[in-house]
Amino acid sequence: MAIPALLRERLSLPVICAPMFILSNPDLVIAQCLGGLVGSFPALNARPLGVLEEWIVHIKTALAQAREADPGRRIGPFAVNQIVHKSNDRLAHDMEVCVRHQVPLIITSLSAPQDIVPAVHAYGGLVFHDVISVRHAEKALEAGVDGLILVCAGAGGHAGTLNPFALVGEVRRFYDGPIVLSGAIGNGRAILAAQAMGADLAYMGTRFIATQEAGASQAYKDCLVASRAADVVYTPYFTGVPGNYLKASILAAGLDPEHLPERGKDSMNMGSSSAKAWKDIWGAGQGVGGIDDIPATAELIAQIQREYAQARAALVDATKLF
């Protein structure tokens, strides 16, 4: 397993919780970390600018207090997601805050983070980068990242189109470092499957929207419970980058999900002053069909741990037949 010591020694499950735009907040991140997972949030969720430092200090303080109270407890580190794109006019400020507070893991998206890696490595932090293709993976590795997050077909939010067997297999031909797999991973069995196909860690997002701590409306959470994979629409219309969204929210906005206009990456605006024109368009991965309830994050993690243990036991039994 190519899991860095920073993660391997502090996790109860091989899971990084995906940073979800608008939805991930300090309460969710803290609950994820206390459950032994990597909790994360996009820097752009903390608005206005000064709120980012408040969030980081709050998270660090809560986790430090928990470690002091129970030194033997597995408490995951937290991560901050940075959008590396020309429209993100907060990037320099947000990275300065993250470096000053030595955020353990920086997750970068959209462009290779060659200007970010040296600053994070200087204090001993890690940089993992989202990729949807082999070309993107190669560019990220050239920039010196410590791990790759392979965002495959079916992932929530901005997602790729490649089958995970194909992308993991091709990347493993030239890279033996940490791979995190994203794409409809919503339970313990799927985490084990990700490891079986060559990933080191699973990336879970959509399942954590349907928790009590997530910053989603009750209507959004209820829609996740009611939806299935066929209710997820893949389109670049809302941000300029292809992503997966719940059909019901598109219809509620008065749009036809079957006939949305095309938009390109140049139309993206991730700046701090950008209006959230599509705040009621709900992102979700194709794994929504496995969501049946809206528990507290701690309860969900305990359930996933049981599923993972059961899946491992079942796999051992199955291999005895061959």
C-alpha positions, 0 to 999 in steps of 0.5 A, spaced: 500 500 500 502 506 498 499 510 503 503 516 506 505 515 514 501 521 515 494 518 513 496 510 514 497 511 522 491 515 523 485 512 519 480 507 521 478 506 514 482 508 507 478 514 505 478 521 504 472 525 504 471 529 498 471 537 498 464 539 496 462 546 494 458 549 499 456 543 502 462 541 506 463 545 513 467 545 519 462 541 523 462 535 517 470 536 517 471 535 524 466 529 524 469 526 519 476 526 522 474 524 529 471 518 525 478 516 522 477 519 515 480 525 512 475 530 512 476 536 507 473 542 505 474 547 499 477 554 501 472 557 497 466 555 501 469 559 507 466 566 505 468 572 506 476 571 506 477 572 513 473 566 514 478 561 512 483 562 517 477 562 522 475 555 519 482 552 519 483 554 527 476 551 529 478 545 526 485 544 528 483 546 535 477 541 535 482 535 533 487 537 537 483 537 543 480 530 541 487 527 541 489 530 547 483 527 551 484 520 547 491 519 545 490 512 542 484 514 538 485 514 530 483 521 528 484 523 521 488 529 518 484 534 515 485 537 508 483 544 504 481 544 496 484 549 492 481 551 485 487 552 481 484 556 475 485 563 473 478 565 475 480 563 482 482 570 485 483 568 492 488 562 490 494 566 493 491 569 499 488 562 501 494 558 500 498 563 504 493 562 510 494 554 509 501 554 509 501 559 515 497 554 518 500 548 515 494 544 513 496 537 512 493 535 506 492 540 500 487 537 494 488 541 488 483 541 482 483 543 475 490 545 473 497 542 475 499 545 481 506 547 480 506 553 484 503 550 490 507 544 491 514 547 493 510 551 499 506 545 501 512 541 501 516 546 505 512 545 511 512 537 510 505 537 507 502 533 502 499 535 495 494 530 492 491 532 485 484 531 482 485 528 475 480 525 470 485 522 464 492 519 463 494 526 460 492 530 467 495 525 471 502 525 467 502 533 468 500 533 475 506 528 477 511 533 473 508 538 478 511 534 483 504 532 487 504 526 492 498 523 490 493 522 484 485 522 485 482 519 479 475 522 478 472 517 474 465 516 471 459 516 476 463 521 481 459 527 484 460 534 482 466 535 476 467 528 474 470 524 468 468 519 463 473 513 464 471 507 467 475 506 474 478 499 471 481 503 465 484 509 468 487 505 475 490 500 470 493 505 465 496 510 471 498 504 475 503 502 469 507 508 470 505 510 477 506 506 484 505 512 489 498 513 492 492 513 488 485 515 491 479 513 487 473 517 486 466 515 482 460 512 486 463 509 492 458 510 497 459 504 502 464 499 505 464 494 499 465 499 494 471 501 498 474 494 498 473 494 491 477 500 490 483 497 493 482 491 489 483 494 483 489 498 485 487 504 489 490 505 495 484 510 498 477 511 496 474 518 495 467 519 498 463 525 497 455 524 495 454 519 501 456 525 506 451 530 503 446 526 506 448 527 513 446 531 519 452 535 519 452 537 511 451 544 509 445 542 504 438 543 505 433 538 507 430 538 500 437 536 497 438 531 502 431 528 501 432 528 494 438 524 495 434 519 498 429 519 493 434 518 487 437 513 483 443 513 478 438 514 472 436 521 476 443 524 475 445 528 469 452 529 466 453 536 463 458 542 463 452 547 463 452 550 470 460 551 471 463 550 464 466 543 467 462 537 466 459 534 472 453 530 475 447 533 478 440 531 480 435 531 475 430 534 480 433 540 481 434 542 474 427 541 473 425 545 479 430 551 476 425 551 470 430 547 465 430 541 461 435 536 463 435 533 456 436 539 452 441 543 456 446 548 452 453 547 452 458 551 455 466 551 455 471 551 461 473 558 459 466 560 462 468 558 469 468 563 475 470 561 481 472 568 484 470 570 491 465 575 488 462 570 483 454 570 484 452 563 486 447 563 480 446 555 481 446 554 488 439 550 488 442 545 482 444 539 486 450 535 485 450 528 486 454 522 484 451 515 481 451 512 487 445 515 490 441 509 489 445 506 495 442 512 500 436 510 504 437 515 510 440 521 513 444 519 519 449 523 523 456 522 520 459 518 526 453 513 525 454 513 518 462 512 519 460 506 524 456 503 518 461 503 513 466 500 518 461 494 519 460 494 511 468 494 510 469 488 515 463 484 512 466 485 505 473 483 507 470 477 510 466 475 504 472 476 500 476 471 504 470 466 503 470 467 496 477 466 494 477 459 498 473 457 492 478 458 487 
